[in-house]
């Protein structure tokens, strides 16, 4: 997971023996070119570029040091993201997964409940899919975004919509009803009809999980001018949400939908603010101990990322992060964990905000969690909550 660091480097004396922590690994490569909308750290490369093998060498070295430092007794989930991890050839993929399985078995008493790897459909092939399945990957996450070729071209996606069908069929063959896919709305040249076509085409392959995002553009972005030719993004997103739910994909987070029992276990750990380790350029890990936390973030630099920036999160900052992540989730923050961690209740910290949002039917009546309509206004809710917390 990537979180912008404070820039401070601190010498923090934290207990390093962790009972449990998830693991995020960042693969900072994209195939040939980077998509115009992406703000994750990545470097365009060819598939067999020698720098990839050198990077995996270094990643394994730094991973050994990371596990020796924190000595996690359990790794509940693993997420390998990017970038585009599927840019790795099957040999490098197998080497990475062999190391991962070995280091986890060395420290952990159990295997992860979920191991996810991201992939772009364009770089999928039988060798890669066989390597990840054999290497213990349980969940494949595909960046579809859209089948609509004018929209794909406008945001710099390689490949065309027709080729996606063949790649989705291949993914479904290796991961039947256990792969996830991303879709986007608010794209240039997109309208309600082709968005609904995207949804219909995607669910015909029976993905277990769909992440559905609205394109976010900076005011100065050249894409913003093109995007204005499309329909209003908020209306499109709500229309897409309703179509997904009509097809039995339940919204369980701001941008995430799934079939029953197919939630992303790794992302839920973020939303519950449970400790996670991170590895790779631009990756951030957060170690939570009672009411304080230690966060480290590796530099966004391929050749020199080994020394992370570190910072300590005090109680108020950790509470705000807990709200920021927890209220994204349809179940809201874990109220019992919150009481154990801070010796406080959410109800007593922000009673006015909760009362006001319940009066508007935007907060669930029986828990500290937003309704589906409340999730549409998450940013305003957090502003209200933080203002009350600061007061």
N, C-alpha and C positions, 0 to 999 in steps of 0.2 A: 504494500500500500504506500502511496506517495503523499506525504504531508509536508508543506513548506516549513523548513526549520527556522529557528530564530536567528541562526548565524552564530550563536554563542557556543564556545567549546568549554565544557565544565568538567571538573574532576569530581565525579559523584560516587560516593561510597554506597553502592547498592548491593544487597545480597544477590549473588548471581546464580544460586541454585534454584531453578524454577520448577514448580510442581508440574505446570503445563503451559505451553505457549504454541500457538499456530505458527506457520512459517510461510512467508511470502518471498518468492524468488523472482527478480526482475531480469528479463532477457532483453537487452537494449538494442535490438536490431529490427529493422523493417525490410521487406523485400523491395529493392530497387528505389523506392521513393516513399516519403512520409505523407500520410493523408493530410489535407490542408487544415482540417479542423482539430487535429490531435495535439494535445499539450502535454502528453507523457513523454519522458525522455527516451529518445531512440535515435539510431544512426542507420541510414539506408545502406544496405550491403547486398552483394550477390550471394546466392545460397552457399557456395563453396569457398567464400572468402577466407583466407588463412587466419584473419583476425578472430574469427568465430572460435576456432579451436583454441587459440591462445586465451581468449576470454573464458572459455569453459575451464581451462587449466587453472586460471586465477580464481574463478568462482569457487572451485572445489577447495583450493587452498584457503580462501577466506571463510568458506563454510565450515571447514574443520576447526578453524580458530573460533568461529562463532559458537559452535556446539561445545567446545572445550571451555569457553568463557562462561556460558550460561547453564550448561549441563541440564537441559530440560528432561524431566522424567517422563513427559508425555507430549506428543505432537498430535493434537486432535485432528487438524486439517492442514493441508498444504495447497498453495495456489501458485502456479507458475504463470506469470503474466508478462506483459511487455508494452510496447514493442510487439513483435510477432515471434513467439517461441517456435512456431512451425517453420521458420526460416532455417532452423537447425536441420542438418541432414540426419538421417535415422541413426547413423553411427554416433554422432555427438549427442543426440537425444538419449540413446541407450546408455552412453557413458554418464551423462548427468543423472539419469534415473537410477543407475546402478550405485553411484555414490550416495544418492539421497536415501535409497533403501538401506544401504549399509550403515550410514551415520545414524539414521533413526533407530535401527535395531540395536546399535551400540549403546544408545542412551535411553531409549524409550522401552517401556514394558509392553507396549501394544502398538499395532499398526494404525495409521491414521484412518479415521472414519471416512474421509473424503480427500482425494487428490485430484485437483483440477489443473488442466493446462489450456491456455488460450491458443487459438489458431485462426489464421485467415483462410477461408475456403480455397483461395487461389493456390495456396502452397500445400494443400492436403494431397497425400498420395498413400498408397497401400503400405509402403515401407515405413512412413512416419506413424501411421495409425497402428500398425502392428507393433512397432517399437514402444509406443506409449501404453498400449494395452498390456503387452508383456511386462513392461516396467512398473505396472501397478497403478496407472492413472485410471481413476474411476469415473471421471467427469470431463467432458470436452466442451469448451466454450468457443463458439464460432462468431466471428465478426461479420454478419451478413450486411447490416445497415439498410440496404434496399436492393430490390431486383430491377429498379427503374433506371435504365441506362443514362438518360439525360441527368438525373440526380447524381448517379455514381460518378459520371465524368466531372460534374461541377465541383464535387468535393475531393476530387483527386483519387478516387478508388480505382485500383487496377482490376482488370477482369470485367466481364460483362454479365448481365443478368442471366442469360441462357446457361452459361457455364456453372452458375451456382446450383442449378437443379442436379447436375451430375455429382457435384461435390457434396451436396446435402444427402443424396442417396448413399454415397460412400460413407459419410459420417454415421448415418443411421444404421448402416450395416454393421459397423464396428461397435457403436454405442446405441443400440436400440432403446429408445425412450429414456436415455440417460445423458443426452447432450443438451447444451444450452445454446441459445443464439441471441445476438443483439440486433435490434431494429432501431431506426432513428426516424423522427419526424421533424418537420420544419425545414426540410432540405430544399435547396433550389429546385424549382420546377415540380415540386410535389403537390398533389392535391388529395382530397379525401378518397377519390376513387382508386388512385394507384397506391395509396397507403393501405387501404383495405385489401387490395389485390396482394400487396406484400404480406399482410397478415395471413390471408387465406393460403397463399402459396407456401409460406413457411410452416404453418400448422399441419399441412398435408404430409409433412415428414415426421410428425409427432415428436417434436422436441419436448423434453420434460420441463424446460424452463425458458422463459423469454425475458430479456432485459430490454426495456422500451424507453429510449431517451429522446429528449428534445434537443436539437442542435442549439448550442450556445455559442454566440459569436461576439467578439469584441467590437465596439463601435467603429473602429478604424479598419475592420477586416474587409478585404475585397469581396469575400463571400457574402457579406451582409447585403450588398447591392443586388447581387444575383438572387439572394433568398427572398427579397421583397416581391419577386415574381410569383412566389408560391403562396398558398393560403396561410392564414394566421396560425402560428405554431401551437398556441394554447388550445385552440378549438380542434386542431388536428389531433393533438395528444389525447384530449378527452374522448374524442371519437374513437381513437385507436384503443384506449383503455377499455371502453365499453365493448368493443368488438372482441378483445382478448377475453374479457370476463364472460361474454356470451359463449365463447368457445371452451369454457371450463378452466381458463387460466386465471387463477385467483391472485389479485394484487396483494402482496404481503409486505411491500416496501415501496417507497416513492416511485421507483422506476423498475421494479421487479415483479414478475408474474410467474406462477408455476402451476403445474398439475398437483393434485393432492400428494403431500409428503415429499415433494421434490424441491424444497427450498435449498438455497446455497448455504451449507453449514459453515463454510469459511466466512462468508460475508456476515452471517448472523453473529459470529464472534466479534467482528468489528462493531456492529451495531449494538452489541451488548457490552462493548468496551472491556473485552478480555484480552490478556497479554498476547502479543504476537512478535515474533522475530522476523527480521527482514534481511535480505541479501541481494546485492547488486547495485549498480549505479542508479541513484535517484530513489532507492527504496528506503522506507521508514519503518522502524520497529518501535513498539511501545511496551515497556515493562511496567506493569501496574502492581504496586504493593500497598495494600490498604488504601489510604486516602491520598497517596502521592504517586507520581509516575515519572519514569525516566524515558525520554524519547531520543532515538538516534536516527540520523538521516545521512546516507552516503551521498557524496557529491555526484552531480550529473556530469560525469566525465569518464569516458570509456578507458582512457589510459592511466588514470590516477584517481580511483574512487575508494581506495582501501581504508582511508581514515575518515570516520564519520563525524559530522557535527553532532553535538550532544546538548540536551537541555533538560532541565527538571521542570515538571508541571506541578505547581502548588495545588492546594485543595480546590480553590475557586476555579482555576483553569481546567482541572480535571472534571469538575462538576459541569462546566460549560461544554467540554468535549463530550461528556456523557449525554447531555441533552442534545447536542448537535448530531450525534450518531444515533442515539436511542429513539428520538422522535421521528426519525425516518422510517422506522419499523412499525408495522401495523399493530404490533403488540406493545409498542412503546418501550421505554427503558425498563430494565429488570428491577422492579421496585424493591424486592427483598435483597438483591445484591447491593443496591444503592444504600439501603439502610445499614447493611453490614459494613460497607466500605466507608461511609461518611458519618454514621451514627445520626443520620437525619432522614427525614422523609421528604419526598418530592412535593407532597401536598402542603407541607408546612413551609417550604422554601418559596414556592410561587403560587400561593393560594388565589390571588386576584386574577392572575393570568388564566389559571385553570377554570375558575368560576366563570369568567367572561367568555371563554371559548366553549364551555359547556352550554352556556345560555344561548349561544348561536348555533348549537347542534354540530359544532366542529370538533368536539372532544367526546370520546366515548364515555358513557355514563358510569361504567363500573371499573375503569382503570385510567391511569395516566397515559393515554394514547390518543392520537388524532384519529378522526374518522377519515374515510376515503376522500371526502370533500375537504376536510381539514388539511390533509396532506398536500393539496394543491396550493395551500397558503403557508407552507412550512416556514419559509423565510420570515414572514411577518410574525408567526408564532414565536420563533426563536428571538426576534428582536424584542417582543413583549416580555418573554421569559427572562432574557438577559438584563433588561432594564430593571425588572423587579428584583432580580438576584443582586444586582449592583446597588440598588437602593437599600 
